[in-house]
Amino acid sequence: MDRKGQLQNVAFGGAWSEQIAGDEALRLAMRRVEAAASETVDIDLRVNGELRHALALVAAAHPKGAALQAAWDRALTFPLADLRAGELARIARLLREGMADRLKG
């Protein structure tokens, strides 16, 4: 059984149990976004649906997520892999910093 299923069976789980599952999903998505900086050298990430979903989840939880997601999309078009990787790493760092409390654990 997955973590969300386990937490649904907790008596009096309430909102805190949903928050735990949400934060775990957010942490996984953030790690996926952070991994993209090294992957972009060899892979065209513009068409990666898994990464797109992870980025959308992280951006939705960040106060400036829409702007950072737009910057991410621009960075994916950079022709030089080193510049692209550096910009993706910078944006991932900003995303993490803006959600540090939720990503603990």
C-alpha positions in Angstrom: 0.0 0.0 0.0 1.4 3.4 -0.8 1.9 6.1 1.8 -1.3 8.0 0.9 -3.3 4.8 1.3 -1.7 4.1 4.6 -2.5 7.6 5.9 -6.1 7.4 4.8 -6.6 4.5 7.2 -5.4 6.5 10.2 -8.2 7.2 12.7 -8.8 10.9 13.0 -6.2 11.5 10.3 -7.8 14.7 9.1 -6.0 17.4 7.2 -2.6 16.7 8.7 -2.4 13.2 7.1 -3.2 14.6 3.7 -0.6 17.3 4.3 2.0 14.6 5.0 1.2 12.8 1.7 1.3 16.1 -0.1 4.6 17.1 1.3 6.1 13.7 0.4 4.9 14.1 -3.2 6.3 17.6 -3.2 9.7 16.4 -2.0 9.8 13.7 -4.7 8.8 16.2 -7.4 11.5 18.7 -6.2 14.2 16.0 -6.4 13.0 15.2 -9.9 13.3 18.9 -10.9 16.7 19.2 -9.3 18.0 16.1 -11.3 17.0 17.8 -14.6 20.0 20.1 -14.5 22.5 17.3 -15.0 20.2 15.4 -17.5 19.7 18.4 -19.8 23.2 17.9 -21.3 22.2 14.6 -22.9 18.4 14.7 -23.1 15.9 17.1 -24.6 13.8 17.7 -21.5 11.2 19.9 -23.3 9.2 16.8 -24.1 9.6 14.9 -20.8 6.1 14.5 -19.4 7.2 13.2 -16.0 9.5 16.3 -15.5 6.7 18.6 -16.7 4.3 17.1 -14.1 6.9 17.4 -11.3 7.7 21.0 -12.2 3.9 21.8 -12.3 3.5 20.3 -8.8 6.5 22.3 -7.4 5.5 25.5 -9.1 2.0 25.3 -7.8 3.3 25.2 -4.3 5.7 28.1 -4.7 4.6 31.7 -4.3 6.4 32.7 -7.5 5.9 29.4 -9.2 4.4 30.7 -12.4 7.3 33.0 -13.1 9.8 30.4 -12.2 8.1 27.9 -14.5 8.2 30.4 -17.3 11.9 30.9 -16.7 12.4 27.2 -16.7 10.7 26.9 -20.1 12.9 29.6 -21.5 16.0 27.9 -20.1 15.2 24.7 -21.8 15.6 26.4 -25.2 19.1 27.6 -24.5 21.3 26.1 -27.2 24.4 25.6 -25.0 24.1 22.7 -22.6 26.3 24.3 -19.9 24.2 27.5 -19.8 21.0 25.5 -19.9 22.2 23.3 -17.0 23.3 26.2 -15.0 20.0 28.1 -15.4 18.0 25.0 -14.6 20.0 24.4 -11.4 19.6 28.1 -10.5 15.8 27.9 -10.9 15.6 24.6 -9.0 17.6 26.3 -6.1 15.1 29.2 -6.1 12.2 26.8 -6.0 13.7 24.9 -3.1 14.5 28.0 -1.2 10.9 29.3 -1.5 9.5 26.1 0.0 12.2 25.2 2.5 9.7 24.5 5.3 7.5 22.2 3.3 10.5 20.3 1.9 12.0 19.4 5.3 11.7 15.9 6.5 
